[in-house]
């Protein structure tokens, strides 16, 4: 049996000043080396869950372990275990990709030599070599996404969280990013992916969890869930499990 | 240490490319100093140029009274007008009206 990359037990979370809990007695296990997809309607709690796992948000009840290490303690070694590619582009756009990787690499604990070697490698893989010294603000949407991804994987994390990593990019860039993610997974990186691009998710994720209103409504291998629910694709499965039309109050 | 150094380098790079930011960071304090200095200087000149007339009737013949008048003169705020020691208070009051002096000693 594979070790657990993410182990969430009895998690309870509520945003400060709100009376209703986002998560209550929430449990989720993701095995090491999996390509895991986390899906759900808008406001279902996907991004909140990723923020809790990555330590962006703190929680009081329950436990979250990354590769067996309790995230509540927040020791520095935990930060090195995972990478996070957020939905919002998170870099300094006045700087070039090389300068951004230099900064984020230093904060990931890499040495100057490691940063140089890793940057060169990533620029080659993601097709950014020719523009590595240009300010990012002049880049196209696809190139910006690739820089965002490069920052997330700079320190060779064992777990990679991806929150809509291909939002707003063209087909070529999307295929390049997905292929790179699969390559990373082959080399042992656990991928935890969330997106509304369900066709893309079908090609990437082996196992999925559907969450709605802070609760897991389905969690299994994608093929098994499709068979169980007599659906041909993830979109049909999604609509079948979360309801075709959201109520007016939900909207 | 490397993290701190990379953060300093990053901020210098960002600032060096932000012309408006540099202008605001250095230009605004300089502009503020110039404005405040100009206002203070014009106030200072206004006080120095417009001296207050002060009538002095020195009936004391001692050394200390002369030193006191010299000290008042050194303040540079008063235009001293010596009044004869024979004049009485009524005459000095009249002189204040005619000379338009605000003060008399």
Interface residues (C-beta under 8 A of the other chain):
Chain A: X92 X94 X95 X99 X102 X103 X106 X107 X111 X112 X135
Chain B: X2 X3 X5 X6 X7 X9 X10 X13 X14 X17 X18
